Amino acid sequence: MRRGASRGDGGYRRTVAAGVAAIAVVAAAAGCSSKEDQVPSIGYAVDNVLTTYNANTLDGAASGARQAFSRVLTGMSYIGPEGTALSDGDFGTAVPQPGDSLTIAYKINPNAVYSDGVPVTCDDLVLAWAAGSGKFPQFASATRAGYADIDRVDCQSGSKDATVVFRPGRAFAEWLGLFGATDVMPAHVAGRVAGVPDVVGAVHSGDVDALGRIAAFWNNGWNLTPGEQLDPALFPSSGPYRADSYTEDGGLVLVANDRWWGNKPATDRIVVWPKNSDLAAKLGSGDLDVIDVGANAVDGLDPGDGYTTVTEPSRSSEQLVLGTGGVFGSADARKAFASCVPRQQLFDDLGHPGFQKSAGLGSGVLNSRIAAPDMLIYPTVSGVAGDRYLHPDVGAAAAALGGKPITVRVGYLGPDKRRADTVASIAAACAPAGITVQDAGAPGFVPSGLSTGQVDAVLGGTASAQGAAGTDSQVPPAYSLAAGNGTNYGQYHNNRVTEIADQLAVDTAPGSRLNLSTEAENILWAEMPSIPLFNEPRTTAIAKGMHAAVPNPSVSGAGWNMDRWILLR
């Protein structure tokens, strides 16, 4: 049997919760064993698909790219086990400067170089900003949060230094998380393929034609298809690992990046197995050493005694995101559906498998879309829901529909046993109200299918993500309801909710956040663009003999520190 663990680079300073501490193994124990005892390759299973190298596109953000590539495409920060952005000094430094507007001086590590030999430069930061800023709509970016608040990125092409100046009054509070792991894509690749030798010049001049070509590549040029050769010139790495190959039979193979300037990876090879790899079969054949999946999502996946397994609530908000056209074109129809969704039953049956929390994450039905149960403001904000929409109210649902039956197609990335059970429970509860609920889960499902009318609702996590998701921030969930933001797959539009999302991004005063969040929830419960269910429970299983593997129930998943993993026989 094989085994897995925590970043040893000094960036992880916070105390890990009890469930995490129980599974962490002191790395010093690994040092007591001989090199011959170490397994040269570790298998890592994720409950999502790997369809792109770029985690910042609409479909990329909902995929498993962040779980797989956090230590392949590094950045100024990474998301630790508590869902918080932590500085990554290996990549560079970011220092606030004095002035009327928020200004950050970025210095990329002088030794930072991509695996193809091209230096990491401020050009890469400029591309990340351009893609996420909303100024250039050619980019199909998942979110504009933070990047839209930047006025300009001062960068001399090829330099290691950049000065990022935010717009007056738009001091993005969580600026540390910008330009983070998987956010910074290689600008030199996009420029070369697009035929634009000066990406910085094209962005600064607003060259529409050049930016259109760059965006066309950025949107789709880094797509991944099992069996196709991974050209190292197209998929260069800025982390301790680089992508070596990707096949259905062999998984995504990450190998040590010889050009990595930081500490050498503790294990030379990691194989990432996406959910369409038949994870239960891979477990049976001994290919999985770290398993990071939604609880009870993968049928037949039982790690057994050879693993230390923890199931805990995550920072991802399991929810139904509703379309705002078609069958759900009216708030009445959306509220009718909400009236028959058995939220309390879903939490009782599916929301806390194997654990009981008296407070905080995972302690009950989720009654807010933008505040988490471990936030001080949550009791007041969640109180807006009251006792409404906890149990099916067939009469209220039928009355809201006006006697007109409807059919609701609920999509999610399948197969997923827990989500299939969720849809089945909703279907049974809603049928008496004249609402037929169809399970539209499919292996190729993407949340953007909601925008194109392929389904009527998405069942997923924060911002409709289908695997690991969530941080300790209110910003991503708020922006998933903001007009024009990519992750607003239901195309919900309320000017005040959009204003509140923008205010939450810059206003850190507890009183303001309480008032803004409460106001937003009043609107959201009245217009029902989504239905919160519970904090998604996540299961992390780590083979015994693994060292430094630590669960990360956030968007980064357990792979956040895979370069420190050591597995001893």
C-alpha positions as CSV (number, residue, x, y, z in Angstrom):
1,M,0.0,0.0,0.0
2,R,1.1,3.5,-0.6
3,R,0.6,6.8,1.2
4,G,0.5,11.2,1.1
5,A,0.8,15.6,2.6
6,S,1.6,19.4,3.6
7,R,3.6,22.3,2.0
8,G,7.0,22.5,3.7
9,D,7.9,25.9,2.3
10,G,7.1,28.0,5.3
11,G,4.0,29.6,3.8
12,Y,1.6,27.5,5.8
13,R,1.3,29.2,9.2
14,R,-2.2,28.5,10.3
15,T,-3.3,25.8,12.7
16,V,-5.1,23.0,10.9
17,A,-8.4,21.9,12.1
18,A,-8.8,18.7,14.2
19,G,-9.9,16.6,11.2
20,V,-6.8,17.7,9.3
21,A,-4.5,17.3,12.2
22,A,-5.7,13.7,12.7
23,I,-4.5,12.8,9.2
24,A,-1.3,14.7,9.0
25,V,1.9,12.8,9.6
26,V,5.0,14.4,10.9
27,A,7.3,14.7,8.0
28,A,10.3,14.0,10.1
29,A,9.3,10.4,10.1
30,A,10.0,10.2,6.4
31,G,13.5,11.4,7.0
32,C,14.2,8.4,9.1
33,S,13.6,6.0,6.2
34,S,16.0,5.1,3.4
35,K,15.5,6.3,-0.1
36,E,14.8,2.7,-1.1
37,D,11.7,2.7,1.0
38,Q,10.2,5.6,-1.0
39,V,7.6,4.9,-3.7
40,P,8.6,6.8,-6.8
41,S,5.1,7.6,-8.1
42,I,1.9,8.6,-6.2
43,G,-1.6,8.3,-7.5
44,Y,-4.0,11.2,-6.8
45,A,-7.8,10.9,-7.5
46,V,-10.1,13.9,-8.0
47,D,-13.8,14.0,-8.6
48,N,-13.8,16.2,-11.6
49,V,-12.7,16.1,-15.2
50,L,-9.5,17.5,-16.7
51,T,-10.5,19.3,-19.9
52,T,-8.2,22.3,-19.9
53,Y,-4.9,23.6,-18.6
54,N,-6.5,27.0,-18.0
55,A,-8.6,27.1,-14.8
56,N,-9.7,30.6,-15.5
57,T,-12.1,30.0,-18.4
58,L,-15.9,29.4,-17.9
59,D,-15.5,25.7,-18.2
60,G,-12.0,25.6,-16.7
61,A,-13.2,27.1,-13.4
62,A,-15.8,24.3,-13.0
63,S,-13.3,21.6,-13.9
64,G,-10.6,19.9,-11.8
65,A,-7.8,22.1,-13.1
66,R,-7.2,23.8,-9.8
67,Q,-6.9,20.5,-8.0
68,A,-4.5,19.2,-10.6
69,F,-2.3,22.2,-11.5
70,S,-1.8,24.3,-8.3
71,R,1.8,23.0,-8.2
72,V,2.3,23.1,-12.0
73,L,1.2,26.7,-12.6
74,T,2.3,28.6,-9.5
75,G,1.5,32.3,-8.6
76,M,1.9,34.9,-6.0
77,S,-0.3,32.9,-3.6
78,Y,-2.0,29.6,-3.1
79,I,-5.2,28.5,-1.2
80,G,-4.3,26.7,2.0
81,P,-6.5,24.2,4.0
82,E,-8.5,26.9,5.6
83,G,-9.5,28.4,2.3
84,T,-7.3,31.4,2.7
85,A,-4.8,32.9,0.2
86,L,-1.3,32.5,1.5
87,S,1.8,34.2,-0.1
88,D,4.1,32.0,-2.2
89,G,7.6,33.5,-1.9
90,D,9.0,31.0,-4.4
91,F,7.1,32.8,-7.1
92,G,7.6,36.4,-6.0
93,T,6.6,39.2,-3.6
94,A,3.8,41.7,-3.5
95,V,4.1,44.8,-1.4
96,P,1.5,47.6,-1.0
97,Q,2.8,51.1,-1.8
98,P,1.8,54.4,-0.3
99,G,-0.7,56.5,-2.2
100,D,-4.3,57.5,-2.6
101,S,-5.2,54.4,-4.6
102,L,-4.3,50.9,-3.7
103,T,-1.0,50.2,-5.4
104,I,0.9,46.9,-5.2
105,A,4.5,46.4,-6.3
106,Y,5.1,42.9,-7.6
107,K,8.6,41.4,-7.9
108,I,8.8,38.0,-9.6
109,N,11.6,35.8,-8.4
110,P,14.7,36.5,-10.5
111,N,15.2,32.8,-11.0
112,A,11.6,32.1,-12.1
113,V,11.6,30.4,-15.5
114,Y,9.1,28.3,-17.3
115,S,10.0,24.7,-18.1
116,D,10.6,25.7,-21.7
117,G,13.3,28.0,-20.6
118,V,11.4,31.3,-21.1
119,P,11.6,33.5,-18.0
120,V,8.4,34.2,-16.0
121,T,7.8,38.0,-16.4
122,C,5.3,40.7,-15.7
123,D,3.9,40.0,-19.2
124,D,2.2,37.0,-17.6
125,L,0.6,39.3,-15.0
126,V,-0.6,41.6,-17.7
127,L,-2.3,38.7,-19.6
128,A,-4.0,37.5,-16.4
129,W,-5.3,41.0,-15.7
130,A,-6.5,41.5,-19.3
131,A,-8.3,38.2,-19.3
132,G,-10.1,38.8,-16.0
133,S,-10.6,42.6,-16.2
134,G,-13.8,42.6,-18.2
135,K,-12.3,45.4,-20.4
136,F,-11.7,42.9,-23.2
137,P,-14.9,40.9,-23.7
138,Q,-13.2,38.5,-26.1
139,F,-11.9,36.6,-23.1
140,A,-14.3,34.0,-21.8
141,S,-13.1,34.5,-18.2
142,A,-14.9,32.9,-15.3
143,T,-14.7,35.9,-13.0
144,R,-13.8,39.5,-13.0
145,A,-13.6,39.7,-9.2
146,G,-10.6,41.9,-8.2
147,Y,-9.2,42.1,-11.7
148,A,-11.9,44.5,-12.8
149,D,-10.9,46.8,-10.0
150,I,-7.4,47.2,-11.4
151,D,-6.9,50.5,-13.4
152,R,-3.6,49.4,-14.9
153,V,-0.6,47.1,-14.7
154,D,2.6,49.0,-15.3
155,C,5.0,46.6,-16.9
156,Q,7.9,46.8,-19.2
157,S,7.7,43.7,-21.4
158,G,10.3,41.2,-20.2
159,S,10.7,42.7,-16.8
160,K,10.4,40.9,-13.5
161,D,8.7,43.9,-11.9
162,A,5.2,45.2,-12.2
163,T,3.2,47.9,-10.4
164,V,-0.5,47.2,-10.2
165,V,-2.7,50.3,-9.6
166,F,-6.3,49.9,-8.6
167,R,-9.0,52.3,-9.5
168,P,-9.8,55.1,-7.0
169,G,-12.1,53.8,-4.4
170,R,-11.7,50.2,-5.5
171,A,-9.1,48.9,-3.1
172,F,-9.9,45.2,-3.6
173,A,-9.6,43.8,0.0
174,E,-8.4,40.3,-1.1
175,W,-5.7,41.5,-3.4
176,L,-3.3,38.9,-2.0
177,G,-5.3,36.2,-3.9
178,L,-4.9,37.9,-7.3
179,F,-2.3,36.4,-9.7
180,G,-2.4,33.2,-7.6
181,A,-1.7,29.6,-8.4
182,T,-3.3,28.6,-11.7
183,D,-4.2,32.2,-12.4
184,V,-1.0,33.1,-14.2
185,M,-0.8,31.6,-17.6
186,P,2.3,31.8,-19.9
187,A,1.8,35.0,-22.0
188,H,4.7,34.0,-24.3
189,V,2.8,30.9,-25.5
190,A,-0.4,32.9,-26.1
191,G,1.5,35.6,-27.9
192,R,3.5,33.1,-30.1
193,V,0.4,31.1,-31.1
194,A,-1.7,34.2,-31.7
195,G,1.1,35.9,-33.8
196,V,1.4,38.8,-31.3
197,P,5.1,39.3,-30.3
198,D,4.3,42.0,-27.8
199,V,1.4,41.0,-25.5
200,V,1.9,43.9,-23.1
201,G,1.9,46.4,-26.0
202,A,-1.3,44.9,-27.4
203,V,-3.1,45.1,-24.0
204,H,-1.9,48.6,-23.2
205,S,-2.9,49.9,-26.7
206,G,-6.2,48.0,-26.7
207,D,-5.3,46.5,-30.1
208,V,-8.7,44.8,-30.8
209,D,-7.4,42.5,-33.6
210,A,-4.4,41.3,-31.6
211,L,-6.4,40.8,-28.4
212,G,-9.0,38.9,-30.3
213,R,-6.4,36.4,-31.5
214,I,-4.8,36.2,-28.0
215,A,-8.2,35.6,-26.5
216,A,-9.2,32.9,-29.0
217,F,-6.1,31.0,-27.9
218,W,-6.6,31.8,-24.2
219,N,-10.2,30.5,-24.3
220,N,-9.5,27.2,-26.1
221,G,-5.9,26.7,-26.9
222,W,-5.0,25.0,-23.7
223,N,-7.7,22.4,-23.9
224,L,-6.7,18.9,-22.8
225,T,-7.7,15.7,-24.6
226,P,-6.6,12.3,-23.3
227,G,-4.4,10.6,-25.9
228,E,-3.1,13.8,-27.5
229,Q,0.5,14.5,-27.0
230,L,1.3,17.3,-24.5
231,D,3.6,19.7,-26.4
232,P,6.0,21.0,-23.8
233,A,6.2,24.3,-25.8
234,L,2.4,24.7,-25.4
235,F,2.0,23.5,-21.8
236,P,5.1,24.9,-20.0
237,S,5.2,24.8,-16.2
238,S,6.1,27.4,-13.7
239,G,6.0,25.0,-10.7
240,P,7.8,22.0,-9.2
241,Y,5.9,19.7,-11.6
242,R,5.2,19.8,-15.3
243,A,2.6,17.9,-17.3
244,D,4.2,15.0,-19.1
245,S,1.4,13.0,-20.6
246,Y,-2.3,12.5,-20.5
247,T,-4.1,9.3,-21.5
248,E,-7.3,7.5,-20.5
249,D,-5.3,4.4,-19.4
250,G,-2.4,6.3,-17.8
251,G,-4.1,9.4,-16.3
252,L,-2.4,12.8,-16.2
253,V,1.2,12.3,-15.4
254,L,3.1,15.1,-13.7
255,V,6.9,14.8,-13.4
256,A,9.5,16.9,-11.6
257,N,10.3,20.1,-13.5
258,D,14.0,20.3,-13.9
259,R,13.9,24.0,-14.3
260,W,12.0,24.6,-11.0
261,W,14.0,27.1,-9.0
262,G,12.6,26.2,-5.6
263,N,12.9,23.1,-3.4
264,K,12.9,19.9,-5.5
265,P,9.6,17.9,-5.3
266,A,9.8,15.2,-2.6
267,T,8.4,12.6,-5.1
268,D,9.4,12.8,-8.8
269,R,6.1,11.6,-10.2
270,I,2.4,12.2,-9.5
271,V,-0.4,10.6,-11.5
272,V,-3.7,12.5,-11.4
273,W,-6.8,10.3,-12.1
274,P,-9.9,12.3,-13.0
275,K,-13.4,11.0,-12.1
276,N,-14.0,9.5,-15.6
277,S,-11.1,7.1,-15.0
278,D,-13.3,4.6,-13.1
279,L,-11.8,5.5,-9.7
280,A,-13.3,2.4,-8.0
281,A,-11.4,0.2,-10.4
282,K,-8.2,2.2,-9.9
283,L,-8.6,1.9,-6.2
284,G,-8.9,-1.9,-6.6
285,S,-5.7,-2.1,-8.7
286,G,-3.7,-0.1,-6.1
287,D,-3.3,3.0,-8.3
288,L,-4.7,5.5,-5.8
289,D,-2.8,6.9,-2.8
290,V,-4.5,10.2,-2.2
291,I,-8.3,10.4,-2.9
292,D,-10.0,13.8,-2.9
293,V,-13.7,13.5,-3.7
294,G,-17.2,14.6,-2.7
295,A,-18.5,12.3,0.1
296,N,-20.5,9.4,-1.3
297,A,-20.2,10.8,-4.8
298,V,-18.2,7.9,-6.4
299,D,-20.2,4.7,-6.2
300,G,-18.1,1.7,-4.9
301,L,-15.2,3.8,-3.8
302,D,-14.4,2.4,-0.3
303,P,-10.7,3.0,0.6
304,G,-10.8,0.5,3.6
305,D,-8.2,0.0,6.3
306,G,-5.2,0.8,4.2
307,Y,-6.1,4.4,4.3
308,T,-6.7,7.1,6.8
309,T,-10.0,8.7,5.8
310,V,-11.6,12.0,6.8
311,T,-15.0,13.2,5.8
312,E,-15.7,16.8,6.7
313,P,-17.7,19.8,5.5
314,S,-16.0,21.9,2.9
315,R,-16.0,25.6,2.0
316,S,-18.1,24.7,-1.1
317,S,-21.8,25.5,-0.9
318,E,-23.9,22.7,-2.5
319,Q,-26.7,24.5,-4.3
320,L,-29.2,24.5,-7.1
321,V,-28.4,27.4,-9.6
322,L,-31.6,28.2,-11.6
323,G,-31.8,29.6,-15.1
324,T,-33.7,32.9,-15.4
325,G,-35.2,32.1,-18.8
326,G,-37.3,29.3,-20.2
327,V,-39.3,27.4,-17.5
328,F,-37.7,29.6,-14.8
329,G,-38.3,32.9,-16.6
330,S,-40.3,34.2,-13.6
331,A,-39.5,34.5,-10.0
332,D,-42.8,32.7,-9.2
333,A,-41.7,29.6,-11.1
334,R,-38.4,29.6,-9.3
335,K,-40.1,30.1,-5.9
336,A,-42.5,27.3,-6.8
337,F,-39.6,24.9,-7.3
338,A,-37.9,26.1,-4.1
339,S,-41.2,25.4,-2.2
340,C,-41.0,21.7,-3.0
341,V,-37.2,21.1,-2.6
342,P,-36.8,19.2,0.7
343,R,-33.8,21.1,1.9
344,Q,-33.9,19.8,5.5
345,Q,-34.3,16.2,4.3
346,L,-31.4,16.6,1.9
347,F,-29.2,17.8,4.7
348,D,-30.3,15.1,7.0
349,D,-29.8,12.3,4.4
350,L,-26.8,13.6,2.4
351,G,-25.3,16.7,4.0
352,H,-23.3,15.4,7.0
353,P,-22.3,11.7,6.4
354,G,-20.4,10.4,9.4
355,F,-20.1,13.7,11.3
356,Q,-22.1,15.9,13.5
357,K,-21.3,19.6,13.8
358,S,-22.9,21.7,16.4
359,A,-21.9,25.0,14.8
360,G,-20.1,26.3,11.8
361,L,-19.6,24.6,8.5
362,G,-21.7,21.5,8.0
363,S,-23.9,22.1,11.1
364,G,-27.2,22.5,9.3
365,V,-29.1,23.5,6.2
366,L,-27.4,26.3,4.4
367,N,-29.5,29.5,4.6
368,S,-27.3,32.0,2.9
369,R,-25.7,32.1,-0.6
370,I,-22.9,34.5,0.2
371,A,-22.1,34.1,3.9
372,A,-20.7,30.9,5.4
373,P,-21.9,29.3,8.7
374,D,-18.5,30.0,10.4
375,M,-18.7,33.7,9.7
376,L,-19.8,36.0,12.6
377,I,-22.5,37.6,10.4
378,Y,-24.1,34.3,9.4
379,P,-26.7,34.0,12.1
380,T,-28.2,37.4,11.2
381,V,-27.8,37.0,7.4
382,S,-29.2,33.5,7.4
383,G,-32.1,34.6,9.5
384,V,-33.6,36.2,6.5
385,A,-34.8,32.8,5.3
386,G,-36.5,32.1,8.6
387,D,-38.3,28.7,8.5
388,R,-39.3,29.1,4.9
389,Y,-38.2,26.6,2.2
390,L,-37.0,24.0,4.7
391,H,-39.7,21.3,4.0
392,P,-41.8,20.7,0.9
393,D,-44.9,22.8,0.7
394,V,-46.9,21.3,-2.1
395,G,-49.7,23.7,-1.8
396,A,-47.5,26.7,-2.0
397,A,-45.6,25.3,-5.0
398,A,-48.8,24.5,-6.9
399,A,-50.2,27.9,-6.1
400,A,-47.1,29.7,-7.3
401,L,-47.3,27.8,-10.6
402,G,-51.0,28.7,-11.1
403,G,-51.9,25.1,-11.8
404,K,-49.5,24.9,-14.8
405,P,-47.2,21.8,-14.6
406,I,-43.5,22.3,-15.5
407,T,-40.6,20.1,-16.1
408,V,-37.2,20.9,-14.6
409,R,-34.0,19.4,-16.0
410,V,-31.2,19.3,-13.3
411,G,-27.7,19.0,-14.7
412,Y,-24.5,18.0,-13.0
413,L,-21.2,16.2,-13.9
414,G,-22.0,12.5,-13.7
415,P,-21.8,9.9,-12.6
416,D,-22.2,11.2,-9.0
417,K,-24.2,9.1,-6.6
418,R,-24.8,11.8,-4.0
419,R,-26.1,14.3,-6.6
420,A,-28.2,11.6,-8.3
421,D,-29.7,10.8,-4.9
422,T,-30.3,14.6,-4.4
423,V,-32.2,14.8,-7.7
424,A,-34.2,11.7,-6.9
425,S,-35.3,13.1,-3.6
426,I,-36.3,16.4,-5.1
427,A,-38.2,14.7,-7.9
428,A,-40.2,12.7,-5.3
429,A,-41.0,15.7,-3.3
430,C,-42.0,18.0,-6.2
431,A,-44.1,15.5,-8.2
432,P,-47.3,16.1,-6.2
433,A,-47.0,19.9,-7.0
434,G,-47.0,19.2,-10.7
435,I,-43.3,19.7,-11.1
436,T,-41.5,16.9,-13.0
437,V,-37.8,16.8,-12.2
438,Q,-35.5,15.1,-14.7
439,D,-32.0,14.0,-13.9
440,A,-29.8,15.5,-16.6
441,G,-26.5,14.5,-15.0
442,A,-23.9,13.4,-17.7
443,P,-20.2,12.7,-18.0
444,G,-19.7,15.6,-20.3
445,F,-21.8,18.2,-18.4
446,V,-20.5,21.7,-18.0
447,P,-22.4,24.5,-16.0
448,S,-22.3,26.7,-19.1
449,G,-25.0,24.4,-20.4
450,L,-27.4,26.4,-18.2
451,S,-26.7,29.6,-20.1
452,T,-27.4,27.9,-23.4
453,G,-30.7,26.3,-22.3
454,Q,-29.5,22.7,-22.2
455,V,-30.7,22.4,-18.6
456,D,-32.9,24.4,-16.3
457,A,-30.8,24.1,-13.2
458,V,-27.3,23.2,-12.2
459,L,-26.6,21.1,-9.1
460,G,-23.1,22.0,-7.9
461,G,-20.9,23.7,-5.4
462,T,-19.8,27.4,-5.1
463,A,-20.1,29.1,-8.4
464,S,-21.5,25.9,-9.9
465,A,-18.2,24.1,-9.6
466,Q,-18.5,20.3,-10.0
467,G,-15.6,19.2,-7.8
468,A,-13.6,20.9,-5.1
469,A,-14.6,24.5,-4.6
470,G,-14.9,27.4,-2.2
471,T,-12.6,29.7,-0.2
472,D,-13.1,31.6,3.1
473,S,-14.3,34.6,1.1
474,Q,-17.7,36.0,0.3
475,V,-16.5,37.4,-3.0
476,P,-16.7,34.4,-5.3
477,P,-20.2,33.4,-4.3
478,A,-21.4,37.0,-4.5
479,Y,-19.9,37.5,-8.0
480,S,-21.5,34.3,-9.2
481,L,-24.8,36.3,-8.8
482,A,-23.4,39.5,-10.3
483,A,-24.6,40.6,-13.8
484,G,-22.0,40.0,-16.5
485,N,-19.8,37.8,-14.4
486,G,-18.8,34.5,-16.1
487,T,-19.8,32.2,-13.2
488,N,-23.3,33.7,-13.2
489,Y,-24.4,30.7,-15.4
490,G,-28.0,31.4,-14.7
491,Q,-27.7,34.9,-16.1
492,Y,-29.4,36.4,-13.1
493,H,-29.6,40.2,-13.3
494,N,-30.4,42.4,-10.4
495,N,-28.6,45.8,-10.3
496,R,-28.6,46.0,-6.5
497,V,-27.2,42.5,-6.1
498,T,-24.5,43.4,-8.5
499,E,-23.7,46.6,-6.6
500,I,-23.6,44.6,-3.4
501,A,-21.1,42.1,-4.9
502,D,-18.9,45.1,-5.9
503,Q,-19.2,46.6,-2.4
504,L,-18.3,43.4,-0.6
505,A,-15.1,43.3,-2.7
506,V,-13.8,46.5,-1.2
507,D,-15.6,47.1,2.1
508,T,-14.2,45.0,5.0
509,A,-16.1,46.8,7.9
510,P,-18.1,44.1,9.8
511,G,-21.1,46.3,10.1
512,S,-21.1,47.0,6.4
513,R,-20.7,43.4,5.4
514,L,-23.6,42.4,7.7
515,N,-25.9,45.0,6.2
516,L,-24.9,44.3,2.6
517,S,-25.2,40.6,3.0
518,T,-28.6,40.8,4.7
519,E,-29.9,43.1,2.1
520,A,-28.7,40.8,-0.6
521,E,-30.3,37.8,0.9
522,N,-33.6,39.6,1.2
523,I,-33.5,40.1,-2.5
524,L,-32.3,36.7,-3.3
525,W,-34.9,34.9,-1.3
526,A,-37.5,37.0,-3.1
527,E,-36.2,36.4,-6.6
528,M,-34.7,32.9,-6.0
529,P,-31.9,32.6,-8.6
530,S,-30.4,29.8,-6.6
531,I,-31.4,27.5,-3.8
532,P,-28.7,26.8,-1.1
533,L,-28.6,23.3,0.3
534,F,-25.6,22.6,2.6
535,N,-21.8,22.7,2.8
536,E,-20.7,20.0,0.5
537,P,-19.1,17.1,2.5
538,R,-15.7,16.1,1.2
539,T,-13.8,12.8,1.7
540,T,-10.0,12.7,1.7
541,A,-8.4,9.3,2.0
542,I,-4.7,9.0,2.3
543,A,-2.8,5.7,2.1
544,K,-1.0,4.7,5.2
545,G,2.7,5.4,4.8
546,M,2.1,8.7,3.2
547,H,3.8,11.8,4.7
548,A,2.9,15.5,4.4
549,A,-0.5,14.9,2.7
550,V,-3.1,17.3,4.3
551,P,-6.8,17.6,3.3
552,N,-7.8,20.9,1.8
553,P,-11.6,21.2,1.7
554,S,-11.4,24.3,-0.6
555,V,-11.0,25.0,-4.3
556,S,-7.4,23.7,-4.3
557,G,-8.2,20.3,-3.0
558,A,-5.6,17.9,-1.5
559,G,-3.2,18.6,-4.3
560,W,-2.3,22.1,-2.9
561,N,1.0,20.8,-1.6
562,M,1.7,17.7,-3.7
563,D,5.3,18.6,-4.1
564,R,5.9,17.7,-0.4
565,W,4.2,14.3,-0.6
566,I,6.4,11.2,0.3
567,L,5.0,7.7,0.2
568,L,7.0,5.0,2.1
569,R,6.4,1.3,1.6
